[in-house]
């Protein structure tokens, strides 16, 4: 009976997540099987390739690519110039929940994690350097402990990051139901230390921001387990 109840609960979780994301985001469907800490390993959706892009970090402006982030876990989002008042993501849970954890634990396990945000306008289009600087100033003034090394801003076309597909289903979709009419305005990508996509979630709600934290913790546990096995 307990096994049957667990199966029914698991099916309800998958159904709820599929309703949140919709059929257009079937890419993440299989990954929802790992929504609790009994899941041993996140699914691998393959390498995310990008050309070089402009990054604004603690060193100023740099030309980098995702290859420069190998050996680090990377969270990728978009961030609109209309934030914090109008955002594709739940801005305050992003800053007060997810980013705060990265900031307060950066000398411990989470020091291997970077948050990269592609700055776009309300419709998901690339912006000028001046507009990116305005967003950076906003983060400095509104986010406690904003660290440009930990939370790096990107000037690039977001489609080069989100142009992903799995089983014939694409991640980029245009639909009025999304903020600004494009899916990537609301999506958070989780990349492992080899630039492989391990999870996609819609970060438009606080619950999904918290869910991404759980998947990040699972990925870190995976690396901890692999490291322990190598030492044995």
C-alpha positions in Angstrom: 0.0 0.0 0.0 2.8 2.4 0.9 4.5 1.7 -2.5 1.2 2.4 -4.3 0.7 5.7 -2.4 4.2 6.7 -3.2 3.6 5.9 -6.9 0.4 8.0 -7.0 2.2 10.9 -5.3 5.0 10.7 -7.8 2.5 10.7 -10.7 0.8 13.7 -9.2 4.1 15.6 -9.0 4.9 14.9 -12.6 1.4 15.9 -13.7 1.6 19.2 -11.8 5.0 20.1 -13.3 3.8 19.2 -16.8 0.9 21.6 -16.3 3.2 24.3 -15.2 5.6 24.0 -18.1 3.1 23.0 -20.8 3.8 20.7 -23.7 6.1 23.2 -25.3 8.7 22.5 -22.6 8.7 18.7 -22.8 12.5 18.9 -22.7 12.3 18.9 -18.9 9.6 16.3 -18.5 11.8 13.3 -17.7 13.9 15.3 -15.3 10.9 15.9 -13.0 11.3 12.3 -11.8 14.1 13.6 -9.7 12.3 16.2 -7.6 13.4 14.9 -4.2 16.7 14.0 -2.7 16.2 10.2 -3.3 17.2 10.9 -6.9 20.8 9.8 -7.5 21.7 11.6 -10.6 20.2 14.4 -12.7 19.6 13.7 -16.4 22.1 14.9 -18.9 20.7 16.8 -21.9 24.0 17.4 -23.6 26.6 20.1 -24.2 25.5 23.7 -24.4 27.6 25.4 -27.0 28.0 29.2 -27.3 30.3 31.6 -29.1 32.2 34.2 -27.1 30.1 36.8 -25.3 30.7 40.0 -23.3 30.7 39.4 -19.5 30.6 42.1 -16.9 32.2 40.8 -13.7 34.7 41.7 -11.0 37.3 42.3 -13.7 35.1 44.6 -15.7 34.2 43.7 -19.3 35.6 40.4 -20.7 35.1 38.3 -23.7 34.4 34.7 -22.5 32.6 31.6 -23.5 31.0 28.8 -21.5 34.3 26.9 -21.8 35.8 29.5 -19.4 33.3 28.2 -16.8 34.3 24.5 -17.0 34.9 23.1 -13.5 32.1 25.4 -12.3 28.4 24.8 -12.0 26.5 27.5 -13.9 23.0 28.9 -13.5 21.8 30.9 -16.6 18.9 33.3 -16.6 17.7 36.3 -18.5 17.1 39.6 -16.6 15.1 42.4 -18.1 15.9 46.1 -18.0 12.4 46.6 -16.4 13.4 44.7 -13.3 12.9 44.7 -10.4 9.4 46.0 -11.0 8.5 43.8 -14.1 10.6 40.6 -14.6 10.3 37.3 -16.3 11.6 35.6 -13.2 10.3 36.0 -9.6 12.9 38.7 -8.8 12.8 38.8 -5.0 12.9 35.0 -4.5 15.7 34.9 -7.0 17.7 37.5 -5.0 16.6 36.7 -1.4 16.5 32.9 -1.8 18.7 31.5 -4.5 21.3 34.3 -4.8 21.5 34.8 -1.1 22.4 31.1 -0.6 25.2 31.4 -3.2 26.5 34.6 -1.5 26.4 33.4 2.0 28.0 30.0 1.2 30.5 31.0 -1.5 33.4 29.9 0.7 31.9 26.5 1.2 30.3 24.1 -1.3 28.5 26.8 -3.3 31.8 28.6 -4.1 31.8 26.4 -7.3 28.6 27.9 -8.6 28.1 31.0 -10.8 24.9 32.9 -11.7 25.0 34.3 -15.2 22.2 36.7 -16.3 21.7 37.8 -19.9 20.4 41.3 -19.9 17.5 41.9 -22.3 14.6 44.2 -22.8 11.0 43.4 -21.8 10.6 41.5 -25.1 13.7 39.4 -24.7 15.9 41.3 -27.1 19.6 42.2 -26.5 20.4 45.6 -25.1 23.1 48.2 -25.3 26.1 48.3 -22.9 24.7 51.4 -21.3 21.4 49.6 -20.5 23.3 46.7 -19.1 25.3 49.1 -16.8 22.0 50.5 -15.6 20.8 47.0 -14.6 24.2 46.4 -12.8 23.7 49.6 -10.9 20.2 48.5 -10.0 21.5 45.2 -8.6 24.2 47.0 -6.6 21.5 49.2 -5.0 18.7 46.7 -4.5 20.4 43.4 -3.9 22.2 42.9 -0.6 25.8 41.8 -1.0 25.7 42.0 -4.8 29.0 40.4 -6.0 29.8 40.8 -9.7 32.1 37.8 -9.6 29.4 35.6 -8.3 26.5 37.1 -10.3 27.8 38.0 -13.7 25.9 40.0 -16.3 26.1 39.1 -20.0 25.6 41.2 -23.1 24.5 38.8 -25.9 21.6 37.4 -27.8 19.9 35.0 -25.3 18.9 32.7 -28.1 22.5 31.4 -28.4 22.1 30.0 -24.9 18.5 28.8 -25.1 18.6 27.3 -28.6 18.3 23.8 -27.2 16.1 20.8 -28.1 15.5 17.3 -26.9 13.4 14.6 -28.7 12.4 17.1 -31.3 11.1 19.6 -28.8 12.6 23.1 -28.7 13.1 25.2 -25.6 12.5 28.6 -27.3 8.9 29.3 -28.0 6.9 32.5 -28.6 3.6 32.7 -26.8 1.7 35.5 -25.1 1.5 33.4 -21.9 5.2 34.1 -21.3 6.6 37.3 -20.0 7.4 39.4 -23.1 6.0 36.7 -25.3 9.1 34.5 -25.3 9.8 31.4 -23.1 13.4 32.1 -22.3 12.4 35.2 -20.3 11.2 32.9 -17.6 13.6 29.9 -17.8 16.5 29.0 -15.6 19.2 26.7 -17.0 21.4 24.5 -14.8 24.7 23.5 -16.3 27.2 21.1 -14.9 31.0 21.5 -14.8 31.3 20.3 -18.3 28.8 22.8 -19.7 26.1 20.1 -20.0 22.5 21.0 -19.4 21.1 19.2 -16.4 17.9 21.0 -15.6 15.5 23.6 -17.0 12.8 25.2 -14.8 10.4 28.1 -15.2 11.5 30.6 -12.6 8.4 32.8 -12.8 7.2 31.7 -9.3 8.9 31.4 -5.9 8.1 27.7 -5.8 10.1 27.0 -9.0 13.0 29.1 -7.7 13.1 26.9 -4.6 12.8 23.8 -6.8 15.9 24.9 -8.8 17.8 25.2 -5.4 16.9 21.6 -4.8 18.2 20.4 -8.2 21.4 22.5 -7.6 21.9 20.7 -4.3 21.4 17.3 -6.0 24.0 18.2 -8.6 26.5 19.2 -5.9 25.8 16.0 -4.0 26.5 14.1 -7.2 29.9 15.7 -7.5 30.6 15.0 -3.7 29.7 11.4 -4.2 32.0 11.1 -7.2 34.8 12.7 -5.4 34.4 10.4 -2.4 34.4 7.4 -4.7 37.7 8.5 -6.2 39.2 8.9 -2.7 38.2 5.4 -1.7 
